[in-house]
Amino acid sequence: MTLSELYVGCRTYRRFTQERIPDDVLRACLENARISSTGANAQTLRFICVRSPEMTAKMQPLVKWAAALPPEIGTPKPGEQPTAFIVIVKKAGSGAFADVDVGIAAHAIVTTAWESGVGSCMMGAINRPGIAALLGVDEADTVHLAIALGYPAHKSTIVPVPESGLLKYYVDEKRDYYVPKKTFDELVKIV
Ligand SMILES: Cc1cc2nc3c(=O)[nH]c(=O)nc-3n(C[C@H](O)[C@H](O)[C@H](O)COP(=O)(O)O)c2cc1C
């Protein structure tokens, strides 16, 4: 897989097979997040890997899926749910760049997972106090992002933005996803 193929394929996935993710794949995701760049090399993020079936089951009600779709379409049912999560925590007193650091680390996690065929969904619509309590996160620290992981059980395809200009992703009758992306010329200026 070339890097460009990885970027095209590494979309958001919201339904998964129930095949377990090998420990070495999760370890590689965490390792690449660990060594990712951070502003001033501050390394104020912490990564919690939720992989036991019991703890993974307890995470499911604490995340909210697919705001653009009705829940019966966008929320994975039992048997379709992610088989692991990685939660990114920002330590108290993190500096101004920490939010950028979260994005960089999250991207390292999802691309490393996809290299092994593991799909993901970065999740910001999460029950932060609930996740903090479940995972024993220090009260002073902030649960920032959860990343759901699993082997995809659907396809996701980039499509042009429709005439209407609507950027909402949508699904077909098989619940495969289509994700409108603006054109190169709309987003890029080369001088
Ligand atoms: C910071 C961030 C937070 C997100 N939060 C959620 C979320 O809480 N629930 C969800 O289902 N998808 C979430 N997504 C997934 C986006 O909806 C998805 O990235 C977007 O629709 C584009 O699809 P693509 O990732 O396949 O390009 C999030 C993505 C990002 C980058």
The ligand as an SDF file (V2000), in Angstrom:
LIG
                    3D

 31 33  0  0  0  0  0  0  0  0999 V2000
  -11.9970   15.3560   15.5990 C   0  0  0  0  0  0  0  0  0  0  0  0
  -13.0300   14.3950   15.0460 C   0  0  0  0  0  0  0  0  0  0  0  0
  -14.1070   14.0350   15.8520 C   0  0  0  0  0  0  0  0  0  0  0  0
  -15.0600   13.1280   15.3610 C   0  0  0  0  0  0  0  0  0  0  0  0
  -16.0790   12.7180   16.1820 N   0  0  0  0  0  0  0  0  0  0  0  0
  -16.9390   11.7730   15.7350 C   0  0  0  0  0  0  0  0  0  0  0  0
  -17.9200   11.2410   16.6180 C   0  0  0  0  0  0  0  0  0  0  0  0
  -18.0000   11.6050   17.7870 O   0  0  0  0  0  0  0  0  0  0  0  0
  -18.7630   10.2880   16.1350 N   0  0  0  0  0  0  0  0  0  0  0  0
  -18.6700    9.8150   14.8560 C   0  0  0  0  0  0  0  0  0  0  0  0
  -19.4480    8.9320   14.4720 O   0  0  0  0  0  0  0  0  0  0  0  0
  -17.7510   10.3030   13.9940 N   0  0  0  0  0  0  0  0  0  0  0  0
  -16.8780   11.2610   14.4010 C   0  0  0  0  0  0  0  0  0  0  0  0
  -15.8990   11.7330   13.5610 N   0  0  0  0  0  0  0  0  0  0  0  0
  -15.8060   11.2170   12.1930 C   0  0  0  0  0  0  0  0  0  0  0  0
  -16.2090   12.2890   11.1460 C   0  0  0  0  0  0  0  0  0  0  0  0
  -17.6140   12.3520   11.0840 O   0  0  0  0  0  0  0  0  0  0  0  0
  -15.5900   11.8800    9.7970 C   0  0  0  0  0  0  0  0  0  0  0  0
  -14.1940   12.0490    9.8880 O   0  0  0  0  0  0  0  0  0  0  0  0
  -16.1240   12.7300    8.6600 C   0  0  0  0  0  0  0  0  0  0  0  0
  -17.4830   12.4450    8.4440 O   0  0  0  0  0  0  0  0  0  0  0  0
  -15.3640   12.5090    7.3870 C   0  0  0  0  0  0  0  0  0  0  0  0
  -15.2830   11.1560    7.0620 O   0  0  0  0  0  0  0  0  0  0  0  0
  -13.8810   10.4990    6.7430 P   0  0  0  0  0  0  0  0  0  0  0  0
  -13.1410   10.4190    8.0620 O   0  0  0  0  0  0  0  0  0  0  0  0
  -14.1730    9.1590    6.1850 O   0  0  0  0  0  0  0  0  0  0  0  0
  -13.1640   11.4110    5.7860 O   0  0  0  0  0  0  0  0  0  0  0  0
  -14.9370   12.6190   14.0350 C   0  0  0  0  0  0  0  0  0  0  0  0
  -13.8360   12.9780   13.2440 C   0  0  0  0  0  0  0  0  0  0  0  0
  -12.8950   13.8460   13.7510 C   0  0  0  0  0  0  0  0  0  0  0  0
  -11.6870   14.1850   12.8780 C   0  0  0  0  0  0  0  0  0  0  0  0
  1  2  1  0
  2  3  1  0
  2 30  2  0
  3  4  2  0
  4  5  1  0
  4 28  1  0
  5  6  2  0
  6  7  1  0
  6 13  1  0
  7  8  2  0
  7  9  1  0
  9 10  1  0
 10 11  2  0
 10 12  1  0
 12 13  2  0
 13 14  1  0
 14 15  1  0
 14 28  1  0
 15 16  1  0
 16 17  1  0
 16 18  1  0
 18 19  1  0
 18 20  1  0
 20 21  1  0
 20 22  1  0
 22 23  1  0
 23 24  1  0
 24 25  2  0
 24 26  1  0
 24 27  1  0
 28 29  2  0
 29 30  1  0
 30 31  1  0
M  END
$$$$
